[in-house]
């Protein structure tokens, strides 16, 4: 039986239940948190609040969330493990990756080009720090600026880690209005990625362009309809109507749902 890595260890796929595929327990700017701790508050209180909120999910039929928080979003796996241990009825899948809309993080500027890929592979195969938690998802972003040099570097690093680890799933934050999907597809195809294991995140923002989403789904990508409750880009009603339309077009099995909330 295939297994998925979670913050509390491997879980058989059959035990995942209902899954929210794109969520965040926390999104932080780690340097701000460390240097201006009053902006974060009391660690124990923040953890307790997260535990309280997450316990509501199993009570409402959700058994698993994928926390796609990556480097650049304040990923803290020891904190997530501490939370997960207090909510054993909820599986939390954690991610590895780098989140940038343009340039590489300064750390990687003078590192060998494959250093990023090696970090991702380590998180997947060995675990993060000494937590014993192994990443079950790869994460990157292609936003309004498209495939800048830095963004493409991260995308290719994610793709190579995916191939090297036998197909670890990928989720990609995208800017639906920019319709960067074809450029993303071209890179992934060059790198030998299994498209059936890739989620095109924030596809649900494209409420006025189901044709674009159909084109992307036809490549084998899964559409992330994952911002329900974030009305800045589209209302929940518009998002629901888009899901219905994509089902009408025959893509019910090519969509995953979530909120992208923290």
Rosetta silent file (secondary structure, phi, psi, omega in degrees, C-alpha in Angstrom):
SEQUENCE: XXXXXXXXXXXXXXXXXXXXXXXXXXXXXXXXXXXXXXXXXXXXXXXXXXXXXXXXXXXXXXXXXXXXXXXXXXXXXXXXXXXXXXXXXXXXXXXXXXXXXXXXXXXXXXXXXXXXXXXXXXXXXXXXXXXXXXXXXXXXXXXXXXXXXXXXXXXXXXXXXXXXXXXXXXXXXXXXXXXXXXXXXXXXXXXXXXXXXXXXXXXXXXXXXXXXXXXXXXXXXXXXXXXXXXXXXXXXXXXXXXXXXXXXXXXXXXXXXXXXXX
SCORE:     score description
SCORE:     0.000 S_00000001
   1 L     0.000  131.758  178.682    0.000    0.000    0.000 S_00000001
   2 L   -66.289  147.220 -179.944    1.344    3.446   -0.960 S_00000001
   3 E  -123.229  156.143  175.871    2.114    5.807    1.890 S_00000001
   4 E  -121.031  135.322  178.454    2.204    9.585    2.342 S_00000001
   5 E   -77.291  135.750  176.775    4.596   11.311    4.727 S_00000001
   6 E  -131.512  175.188 -179.128    2.992   13.467    7.427 S_00000001
   7 L   -65.813  -14.521  178.161    4.197   15.418   10.449 S_00000001
   8 L  -114.439   17.292  177.414    3.475   12.347   12.584 S_00000001
   9 E   109.727  178.901 -176.684    4.986    9.799   10.227 S_00000001
  10 E   -69.523  144.241  177.890    3.849    7.833    7.167 S_00000001
  11 E  -129.974  136.180  176.850    0.140    7.235    6.574 S_00000001
  12 E   -65.728  143.851 -178.094   -1.352    4.823    4.080 S_00000001
  13 H   -53.750  -36.819 -179.032   -3.158    6.563    1.240 S_00000001
  14 H   -65.273  -16.401 -179.027   -6.351    4.781    2.238 S_00000001
  15 H   -98.940    5.789 -177.392   -6.188    6.525    5.602 S_00000001
  16 L   -75.303  -29.197 -179.290   -5.971   10.090    4.301 S_00000001
  17 L    63.701 -150.161  177.384   -9.741   10.619    4.114 S_00000001
  18 L   -72.617  130.265 -172.722  -10.990   14.000    2.952 S_00000001
  19 E  -120.640  134.161  167.667   -7.999   16.206    2.080 S_00000001
  20 E   -98.980  118.500 -163.604   -7.558   19.967    1.803 S_00000001
  21 E   -90.263   -4.394 -178.139   -4.699   20.249   -0.671 S_00000001
  22 E  -153.192   90.618  179.768   -3.387   23.796   -0.130 S_00000001
  23 E  -134.090  169.539  175.056   -3.375   25.262    3.358 S_00000001
  24 L  -136.351  126.793  172.180   -1.017   27.072    5.742 S_00000001
  25 L   -72.174  -45.504  172.775   -0.924   26.635    9.503 S_00000001
  26 L  -140.485  146.856  165.234    1.219   29.784    9.685 S_00000001
  27 L  -125.566  122.203 -172.497    2.752   32.147    7.119 S_00000001
  28 L  -137.998  160.494  164.937    5.473   34.308    8.634 S_00000001
  29 L  -103.197  102.252 -167.907    8.498   36.403    7.843 S_00000001
  30 H   -57.011  -39.144 -178.830   10.907   34.588   10.136 S_00000001
  31 H   -66.353  -34.885  176.479   13.396   37.470   10.472 S_00000001
  32 H   -67.361  -44.512  179.589   10.630   39.845   11.540 S_00000001
  33 H   -58.713  -42.084 -176.974    9.353   37.317   14.062 S_00000001
  34 H   -72.809  -36.299 -174.581   12.843   36.842   15.515 S_00000001
  35 H   -93.370  -19.966  178.060   13.767   40.534   15.643 S_00000001
  36 L  -132.111   67.831 -171.264   10.374   41.965   16.595 S_00000001
  37 H   -60.698  -21.495  178.759    8.874   39.176   18.729 S_00000001
  38 H   -64.603  -21.627  177.349    6.007   41.349   19.899 S_00000001
  39 H   -72.973  -21.191  179.827    4.594   40.985   16.380 S_00000001
  40 L   -94.708  -42.310 -178.163    4.348   37.233   16.946 S_00000001
  41 L    92.460 -160.070 -176.947    3.270   37.157   20.561 S_00000001
  42 L   -79.759  125.285 -177.416    3.556   34.254   22.970 S_00000001
  43 H   -57.338  -47.724 -177.850    4.687   31.033   21.286 S_00000001
  44 H   -61.727  -38.673  179.632    2.616   28.760   23.528 S_00000001
  45 H   -67.970  -40.394  179.376   -0.495   30.837   22.956 S_00000001
  46 H   -65.938  -40.633  176.893   -0.056   30.818   19.190 S_00000001
  47 H   -63.686  -45.337 -179.395    0.461   27.059   19.178 S_00000001
  48 H   -61.845  -38.773  177.866   -2.576   26.513   21.390 S_00000001
  49 H   -64.130  -42.173  178.270   -4.677   28.682   19.094 S_00000001
  50 H   -63.513  -42.814  178.633   -3.563   26.668   16.064 S_00000001
  51 H   -60.005  -45.544 -179.363   -4.357   23.408   17.842 S_00000001
  52 H   -59.807  -45.257 -178.208   -7.820   24.659   18.758 S_00000001
  53 H   -67.792  -41.636 -177.386   -8.574   25.729   15.199 S_00000001
  54 H   -68.899  -29.085  177.728   -7.203   22.588   13.591 S_00000001
  55 H   -64.370  -19.241  178.120   -9.269   20.354   15.874 S_00000001
  56 H   -71.153  -23.693 -175.979  -12.338   21.793   14.184 S_00000001
  57 H   -67.112  -53.199  177.814  -11.385   20.148   10.892 S_00000001
  58 H   -59.010  -32.189  178.381  -11.846   16.475   11.856 S_00000001
  59 H   -65.536  -17.490  179.407  -15.083   17.463   13.539 S_00000001
  60 L  -115.321   22.806  170.147  -16.217   18.658   10.099 S_00000001
  61 L    91.922    2.264 -179.956  -15.064   15.658    8.091 S_00000001
  62 L   -96.093  126.295 -177.355  -11.535   16.723    7.121 S_00000001
  63 L  -105.200  -19.591 -174.439   -8.850   14.131    7.890 S_00000001
  64 E  -146.363  140.573  167.678   -5.786   15.625    6.160 S_00000001
  65 E  -125.824  149.479  172.196   -4.369   18.997    5.196 S_00000001
  66 E  -104.579  112.252  178.442   -1.343   19.736    3.054 S_00000001
  67 E   -88.191  104.859 -173.182    0.591   22.611    4.626 S_00000001
  68 L   -93.310   25.366  178.124    2.416   24.047    1.611 S_00000001
  69 L   -70.263  124.965 -175.693    4.472   26.555    3.612 S_00000001
  70 L  -118.295 -179.984  172.036    7.976   26.696    2.122 S_00000001
  71 E   -60.030  130.491 -173.892   11.232   28.579    2.666 S_00000001
  72 L   104.511   -8.695  178.175   10.296   32.234    2.233 S_00000001
  73 L  -124.460   10.225  177.888    6.996   31.798    4.077 S_00000001
  74 L    84.865   29.166  179.132    8.323   31.082    7.551 S_00000001
  75 L   -55.595  130.913  178.892    8.339   27.273    7.441 S_00000001
  76 L  -141.958   90.875 -174.181    9.026   25.895   10.931 S_00000001
  77 H   -67.993  -37.577  174.342    8.709   22.120   11.006 S_00000001
  78 H   -56.435  -39.475  178.127    9.484   21.701   14.753 S_00000001
  79 H   -65.719  -44.020 -179.664    6.539   24.013   15.467 S_00000001
  80 H   -64.061  -39.636  177.719    4.280   22.113   13.049 S_00000001
  81 H   -63.470  -41.540  177.938    5.270   18.798   14.604 S_00000001
  82 H   -58.699  -41.086  178.522    4.480   20.167   18.055 S_00000001
  83 H   -68.904  -46.753 -177.514    1.043   21.145   16.807 S_00000001
  84 H   -60.022  -36.095 -179.959    0.457   17.904   14.917 S_00000001
  85 H   -65.447  -21.231  178.639    1.243   15.837   18.008 S_00000001
  86 H   -94.189   -5.333  177.472   -1.640   17.587   19.773 S_00000001
  87 L  -129.495   63.926 -173.712   -4.093   16.939   16.922 S_00000001
  88 L   -65.072  -17.141  179.359   -3.466   13.246   16.153 S_00000001
  89 L   -79.794   -3.734  179.344   -6.809   12.914   14.438 S_00000001
  90 L  -121.118  125.666  173.954   -5.612   15.245   11.656 S_00000001
  91 E   -82.031  133.454  175.344   -2.838   14.375    9.197 S_00000001
  92 E  -120.756  110.783  175.029   -0.589   17.312    8.284 S_00000001
  93 E   -87.476  131.060 -179.260    1.555   16.867    5.193 S_00000001
  94 E  -107.279  163.542 -173.002    4.449   19.347    5.089 S_00000001
  95 E  -118.310  160.303  166.105    6.299   20.771    2.110 S_00000001
  96 E  -124.494  151.681 -178.439    9.780   21.594    0.964 S_00000001
  97 E   152.448 -176.875  177.938   10.576   24.279   -1.572 S_00000001
  98 E  -130.897  134.337 -176.953   11.329   27.956   -2.005 S_00000001
  99 L  -109.468  107.798  175.172    8.719   30.686   -2.366 S_00000001
 100 L  -147.857  147.299  177.855    9.771   33.674   -4.452 S_00000001
 101 L   -98.493   -5.762 -174.607    8.087   35.760   -7.141 S_00000001
 102 L  -151.394  -94.539 -174.578   11.332   37.052   -8.675 S_00000001
 103 L   -81.210  157.056  172.388   14.929   36.760   -7.442 S_00000001
 104 L   -65.398  149.722  169.272   16.484   33.860   -5.606 S_00000001
 105 L   -56.864  145.031 -175.255   16.907   34.262   -1.851 S_00000001
 106 H   -51.872  -37.072 -177.972   20.335   35.763   -1.152 S_00000001
 107 H   -52.213  -35.215 -173.256   21.541   32.515    0.433 S_00000001
 108 H   -91.918   -3.218 -173.963   21.493   30.761   -2.944 S_00000001
 109 L   -58.608  -42.594 -175.073   23.168   33.460   -5.025 S_00000001
 110 L  -111.852   14.238  174.946   26.676   32.034   -4.730 S_00000001
 111 L   -86.775  156.113  174.113   25.809   28.398   -4.025 S_00000001
 112 L   -55.449  150.709 -173.662   26.198   25.716   -6.699 S_00000001
 113 L   -60.526  -30.160 -177.096   23.161   25.510   -8.923 S_00000001
 114 L   -89.490    2.364 -177.926   22.178   22.079   -7.621 S_00000001
 115 H   -60.823  -41.573 -178.886   22.402   23.084   -3.932 S_00000001
 116 H   -62.817  -45.698  179.010   18.693   23.903   -3.780 S_00000001
 117 H   -58.736  -41.957 -179.065   17.701   20.574   -5.301 S_00000001
 118 H   -63.932  -37.918  175.725   19.896   18.759   -2.789 S_00000001
 119 H   -60.630  -46.690 -178.503   18.176   20.543    0.103 S_00000001
 120 H   -61.044  -45.003 -179.163   14.770   19.489   -1.222 S_00000001
 121 H   -61.828  -41.222  178.582   15.858   15.888   -1.670 S_00000001
 122 H   -60.667  -45.625  179.408   17.229   15.780    1.876 S_00000001
 123 H   -58.624  -34.779 -176.583   13.933   17.060    3.301 S_00000001
 124 H   -80.366  -41.051 -172.119   12.069   14.346    1.397 S_00000001
 125 H   -95.165  -30.358 -176.856   14.354   11.391    1.968 S_00000001
 126 L  -110.496  -31.848 -177.398   15.970   12.078    5.355 S_00000001
 127 L   114.289  168.397 -175.925   13.675   14.575    7.059 S_00000001
 128 L   -97.283  122.756 -177.801   13.820   18.177    8.231 S_00000001
 129 L    52.466 -134.634  178.527   16.403   18.974   10.909 S_00000001
 130 L  -109.454   23.737 -176.160   16.169   16.365   13.672 S_00000001
 131 L   -77.453  -22.260 -172.113   12.371   16.234   13.720 S_00000001
 132 L    79.032   -0.124 -179.146   12.051   12.965   11.819 S_00000001
 133 L   -87.531  124.293  178.114    9.430   14.702    9.672 S_00000001
 134 L  -103.537  137.028  179.153    9.840   14.097    5.954 S_00000001
 135 L   -67.183  140.163  178.504    8.335   16.449    3.388 S_00000001
 136 L  -113.674    6.040 -178.079    5.534   14.986    1.308 S_00000001
 137 E  -150.387  144.331  172.291    5.126   17.858   -1.152 S_00000001
 138 E  -103.168  142.026 -173.972    7.343   20.134   -3.249 S_00000001
 139 E  -135.794  136.355  170.679    6.378   23.807   -3.526 S_00000001
 140 E  -149.119 -177.623 -175.373    7.369   26.732   -5.739 S_00000001
 141 E  -142.044  140.764  170.905    5.732   29.844   -7.180 S_00000001
 142 E  -131.757  100.636 -173.249    5.247   31.495  -10.557 S_00000001
 143 L  -101.698 -152.727 -169.741    3.462   34.796   -9.970 S_00000001
 144 L   -57.722  -34.148 -178.588    2.694   37.893  -12.059 S_00000001
 145 L   -75.295   -9.370  177.724    6.275   38.360  -13.296 S_00000001
 146 L    75.031 -150.394 -175.150    6.290   34.865  -14.745 S_00000001
 147 L   -84.060   74.576  170.434    9.443   32.828  -15.240 S_00000001
 148 L   -66.317  170.365 -179.646   12.103   35.252  -14.100 S_00000001
 149 H   -58.512  -43.944 -179.690   15.608   33.820  -13.849 S_00000001
 150 H   -66.755  -43.583 -179.631   15.187   33.192  -10.131 S_00000001
 151 H   -63.264  -42.620  179.142   11.719   31.697  -10.438 S_00000001
 152 H   -65.068  -36.684  176.644   12.819   29.342  -13.207 S_00000001
 153 H   -58.045  -46.980 -179.789   15.790   28.241  -11.100 S_00000001
 154 H   -65.953  -43.989 -179.451   13.432   27.243   -8.277 S_00000001
 155 H   -58.484  -45.319 -179.930   10.969   25.581  -10.653 S_00000001
 156 H   -68.814  -35.263  177.273   13.705   23.459  -12.214 S_00000001
 157 H   -64.062  -42.793  176.560   15.131   22.603   -8.789 S_00000001
 158 H   -61.933  -46.099 -179.028   11.697   21.429   -7.658 S_00000001
 159 H   -60.857  -41.354 -178.808   11.257   19.431  -10.865 S_00000001
 160 H   -69.396  -36.247  175.661   14.637   17.740  -10.458 S_00000001
 161 H   -66.371  -38.133  175.963   13.923   16.838   -6.834 S_00000001
 162 H   -57.387  -49.181 -179.119   10.592   15.388   -7.982 S_00000001
 163 H   -65.969  -43.804 -175.827   12.332   13.159  -10.516 S_00000001
 164 H   -66.333  -25.102 -177.753   15.149   12.196   -8.135 S_00000001
 165 L  -103.966   16.242  174.809   12.708   11.102   -5.417 S_00000001
 166 L    78.234   21.594  173.487   10.482    9.016   -7.649 S_00000001
 167 L   104.909   29.508  174.226    7.710   11.514   -8.181 S_00000001
 168 L   -51.368  130.435 -176.950    7.171   13.501   -4.978 S_00000001
 169 L   -59.199  151.695 -179.647    4.075   15.623   -5.718 S_00000001
 170 E  -121.406  138.330  167.797    4.506   19.273   -6.700 S_00000001
 171 E  -124.368  136.659 -175.114    2.239   22.232   -6.050 S_00000001
 172 E  -122.252  116.065  170.036    2.873   25.520   -7.832 S_00000001
 173 E   -63.196  128.484  178.672    1.517   28.863   -6.678 S_00000001
 174 E  -130.465  164.227  176.629    0.396   30.602   -9.871 S_00000001
 175 L  -108.970   97.999 -170.428   -1.030   33.935  -10.986 S_00000001
 176 H   -57.242  -37.788 -178.039   -4.088   32.883  -12.956 S_00000001
 177 H   -64.378  -27.501  179.870   -4.501   36.223  -14.708 S_00000001
 178 H   -78.192  -16.922  179.323   -0.977   35.930  -16.128 S_00000001
 179 L    48.240   54.324  179.147   -1.740   32.541  -17.713 S_00000001
 180 L   -85.309    3.466 -177.192    1.823   31.331  -17.249 S_00000001
 181 H   -50.973  -49.402 -179.200    0.693   27.716  -17.461 S_00000001
 182 H   -58.696  -37.863  178.320    2.147   26.987  -20.930 S_00000001
 183 H   -68.107  -38.975  176.515    5.585   28.265  -19.870 S_00000001
 184 H   -63.182  -45.939  179.730    5.432   26.166  -16.708 S_00000001
 185 H   -57.964  -41.977 -178.507    4.407   23.111  -18.718 S_00000001
 186 H   -61.050  -43.759  179.402    7.353   23.601  -21.081 S_00000001
 187 H   -66.261  -46.864 -178.834    9.859   23.605  -18.200 S_00000001
 188 H   -60.988  -39.069  178.995    8.275   20.638  -16.462 S_00000001
 189 H   -64.859  -42.040  177.866    8.248   18.678  -19.704 S_00000001
 190 H   -59.744  -34.762 -176.118   11.958   19.410  -20.268 S_00000001
 191 L   -88.491   -1.601  175.801   12.718   18.122  -16.779 S_00000001
 192 L    77.863   30.439 -178.272   10.749   14.896  -17.187 S_00000001
 193 L   -76.729  144.042  173.452    8.068   15.616  -14.591 S_00000001
 194 L   -81.943  105.118 -174.381    5.022   13.372  -14.212 S_00000001
 195 H   -61.538  -24.556 -179.323    2.215   15.880  -14.849 S_00000001
 196 H   -69.309   -9.214 -178.496   -0.310   13.712  -13.011 S_00000001
 197 H  -113.658   25.134 -178.968    1.553   14.564   -9.795 S_00000001
 198 E  -125.263  130.704  174.758    1.484   18.361  -10.213 S_00000001
 199 E  -104.598  126.434  174.636   -1.126   20.805   -8.886 S_00000001
 200 E   -88.118   94.770 -171.916   -1.473   24.157  -10.649 S_00000001
 201 L   -66.600  152.612  176.741   -2.295   26.198   -7.577 S_00000001
 202 L    62.937   23.899  175.049   -4.805   29.048   -7.428 S_00000001
 203 H   -61.392  -26.695 -178.957   -6.445   27.953  -10.668 S_00000001
 204 H   -66.470   -9.233  174.758   -9.734   28.861   -9.044 S_00000001
 205 H   -73.150  -18.538 -174.405   -8.875   32.549   -9.502 S_00000001
 206 L   -84.187   54.615 -173.338   -9.505   32.161  -13.259 S_00000001
 207 L   -66.199  -21.746 -179.207  -13.254   32.569  -12.890 S_00000001
 208 L  -100.324    6.647 -175.618  -13.534   34.274  -16.284 S_00000001
 209 L  -142.383   62.473  177.493  -11.379   31.827  -18.187 S_00000001
 210 H   -63.132  -24.054  178.466  -12.399   28.185  -17.839 S_00000001
 211 H   -62.765  -40.749  176.996  -10.964   27.572  -21.308 S_00000001
 212 H   -61.883  -43.328  179.842   -7.468   28.278  -20.022 S_00000001
 213 H   -65.552  -38.089  177.267   -7.992   25.842  -17.161 S_00000001
 214 H   -61.848  -41.290  177.480   -9.274   23.186  -19.548 S_00000001
 215 H   -60.265  -41.753 -179.508   -6.116   23.613  -21.623 S_00000001
 216 H   -69.993  -42.321  179.290   -3.977   23.122  -18.525 S_00000001
 217 H   -63.885  -32.229 -179.964   -5.957   20.124  -17.298 S_00000001
 218 L   -66.755  -18.169  175.613   -5.613   18.517  -20.717 S_00000001
 219 L   -77.508  -14.340 -175.873   -1.838   18.389  -20.177 S_00000001
 220 L   109.850   -7.664  178.166   -2.430   16.143  -17.179 S_00000001
 221 L   -68.661  152.288  172.981   -2.047   18.819  -14.497 S_00000001
 222 E   -96.395  138.787 -177.487   -4.440   18.962  -11.556 S_00000001
 223 E   -91.529  123.597  177.742   -6.237   22.274  -10.995 S_00000001
 224 E   -87.573  104.350  176.583   -5.985   23.765   -7.506 S_00000001
 225 E   -95.961   78.256 -155.687   -9.340   25.352   -6.693 S_00000001
 226 L  -128.820   23.946  177.890   -7.892   26.467   -3.428 S_00000001
 227 L  -126.989   35.522  177.142   -8.796   29.967   -2.328 S_00000001
 228 L   -62.867  124.659 -177.200  -12.334   29.560   -1.061 S_00000001
 229 L   101.431  -11.930  174.810  -12.874   32.374    1.420 S_00000001
 230 L  -100.507   95.162 -171.177  -10.259   34.682   -0.114 S_00000001
 231 L   -86.282   -1.025 -179.675  -12.550   37.119   -1.878 S_00000001
 232 L   -60.881  -37.073 -177.888   -9.829   39.549   -2.987 S_00000001
 233 L   -96.182  -35.581  179.448   -9.440   37.653   -6.269 S_00000001
 234 L  -166.551  149.163  179.941  -12.902   36.111   -6.614 S_00000001
 235 L   -75.962  162.222  177.523  -15.913   35.476   -4.414 S_00000001
 236 H   -62.131  -34.687  177.951  -16.756   32.034   -3.101 S_00000001
 237 H   -63.956  -43.385  178.038  -19.852   32.074   -5.294 S_00000001
 238 H   -64.609  -39.289  178.923  -17.746   32.750   -8.397 S_00000001
 239 H   -65.106  -42.006  178.457  -15.311   30.033   -7.388 S_00000001
 240 H   -63.757  -41.760  178.247  -18.143   27.569   -6.868 S_00000001
 241 H   -61.962  -37.370  178.855  -19.622   28.438  -10.252 S_00000001
 242 H   -66.408  -42.073  177.383  -16.223   27.808  -11.857 S_00000001
 243 H   -60.073  -44.323  178.310  -15.957   24.376  -10.221 S_00000001
 244 H   -59.833  -44.033 -179.730  -19.440   23.539  -11.509 S_00000001
 245 H   -63.297  -41.610  179.559  -18.475   24.688  -15.011 S_00000001
 246 H   -68.131  -34.394  173.499  -15.299   22.616  -14.999 S_00000001
 247 H   -63.539  -42.899  179.292  -17.305   19.593  -13.846 S_00000001
 248 H   -59.754  -32.788 -179.871  -19.754   20.238  -16.684 S_00000001
 249 L   -83.326   -2.270  175.774  -16.805   20.181  -19.091 S_00000001
 250 L    97.881   19.411 -176.041  -15.665   16.815  -17.762 S_00000001
 251 L  -111.964   25.884 -178.425  -12.854   17.829  -15.393 S_00000001
 252 H   -59.201  -32.487 -178.184  -14.320   16.768  -12.044 S_00000001
 253 H   -89.487    6.666 -179.468  -11.407   14.388  -11.502 S_00000001
 254 H  -113.493   18.942 -177.950   -8.812   17.040  -12.344 S_00000001
 255 E  -128.387  146.631  170.007   -9.563   19.418   -9.448 S_00000001
 256 E  -128.823  152.105 -172.979   -8.651   19.617   -5.755 S_00000001
 257 E  -113.802  152.511  175.454  -10.167   21.963   -3.195 S_00000001
 258 L  -173.968 -173.178 -177.665   -8.765   24.076   -0.342 S_00000001
 259 L  -118.688  -26.628 -175.408   -8.775   27.542    1.227 S_00000001
 260 L    63.203   39.210 -174.660   -5.114   28.715    1.231 S_00000001
 261 L  -109.307  163.520  176.145   -5.696   30.100    4.710 S_00000001
 262 L  -146.520    0.000    0.000   -3.583   30.457    7.827 S_00000001
